[in-house]
Structure formats: structure tokens, C-alpha cells
């Protein structure tokens, strides 16, 4: 209808108007009946081509507008469906978790996610020796971190995790990373881990956690893996390893797939942590830039505390994350 309307307007504007000297006696509005001079064929063809080109451009423009509206409505509908699916899955999970071992309450599940949304930065520690682990993590907490992750690649990881959970329960949230199977997840939860992180996307671990109201953050490399992890039940998706483009990549993917809550880890530095968050990341993970290997080797715990202060200052400037 819009195209037809525009065509009608174009036709009206193409109606020739009489010049004053061509009009008949005053008081009449009729044009003279003298035959109009016929235009040369070349000029006629040029004008016809211009009219046709004009209408083709208008039709393409209108078509592009309609396509944009259609894509916007489709994306909105998919987002609403995703939210509905997550809500229904959450309700079903709340009803089915009571009989499963190591199950958490729905309130505990939301508590963990709210902490991630509020703090937005997680310290990821792996040390070559067991002795360095608690000292490095203590320095990080002294510098302001409220979410920490012990990795299973650290000697006596679960012992240290359990000790910090008892010491800081309710203040600092403690999780476990480098989980490779459900057996690892069971041992981590038994030690006191409040969330589970995997280096790659493991559907069996994601589903095991989702069935028990345990927050899992699986490692993903591509948009397809991010969406697959989300659909499997992971409320946060870890971007690992780092990708080319960094914050720009996160901005592009989070804009195209707004249902995701991306957690970049590799490639995040003391200086660009805030930039990642402004580009759409839900939270970030800090590894080597925070826990400088040279500082750990030299037992320079004050340097790690200073690194933590720099990161948290940049993160606090951005503000909390709005959960999806």
C-alpha cells in the first residue's frame, strides 16, 4: 500500500501545468486546446528512465525499511521466547532438584548470580606450588576482590578452597575451575565451591549443575558454543581463550545475541577490564595480569594486592550488571 501511495504521489507531480500565457480568458481554469509540442524521442526516453529509476529506488528503500522492522520483531520474539524457556526451565528445575544429591535452593542459585552481577570481576588463581596458593589469594582479597576461583591445576586446590570458604563465608564468594567432568564437580561442591567453571564447553557438566541449581560457567570460543552453553542451562558463558578484537568482539556478539551473559577471561588486563564491561560483558576473569608469575615467584604479595586494587577501581566505575 505504501508503494502504491508513493507511486500515486509521483504521478501527481508529473502532471504538466499550463503556463500563464497558455490559459484562456480570465475566469476560466481550462488550458488552451492548442496541441502541445511533442518532445523528441531521446528526451522522452530519458525522462521515462529517470521516473523508473526514482520509483525503483523508493521501492528498494521501502523494502529495506520493512525488512529492518521484520528482523527487529523477529529478534524481539526470539528473545521473549528465550526468556520464557529459561523461566520455565528454572521452575521445572526448582521442582525436580529436591531429590538430587548436592542440590542447592533456587535462592542460593540467584544469590550467586546476583553476586556476579554486583561485583563483575573474578580472580582466577593457579600456582605451581601449594604454598603460594593461599598467600596469593589472600593478597588478591586484600586488594578488594569478592569473587575468587581456585583451579584444580593448583596442588591441594580443594583444601585451600575449603579453608577460604570457611574463612570468608558470606563475604567472599568462592568457586572452583578447571572442572573436566561431573566427578570433579562433585568433589568441588563437597569442598565448598559455590560455582563451577570449566575450561571448555562440557554439556554433561552444564546439565549436572543445572539440575541442581548450581551456577556453571563453561568455557566457549565461538558464538555457536556460547548459545549452545546458554541453551544447555549455563547462566554465564566464559569466553576462553581470548579472541581477536577483544572488547569489540564482545560488543558485536552481545548485541546480536542479547540473551547471552559473556564472561571474558583470557585477554583481560588490569587496564581493559572496564572496557570489556562497557562493551557488553556481564563480568570478567583475571588470571596472569592479576597474579603476575614474577610476583608469585618473588613472593611479592603487595604487588598482587596493588594489581587487585587497580582492577576493582576500573570495574567499579562501570557499575553493576543487569541480569537477563
Beta strands, then each sheet from edge to edge (+ up, - down):
strand 1: 121-125
strand 2: 147-151
strand 3: 173-177
strand 4: 195-198
strand 5: 215-220
strand 6: 236-239
strand 7: 262-264
strand 8: 283-286
sheet 1: 3+ 2+ 1+ 8+ 7+ 6+ 5+ 4+
end
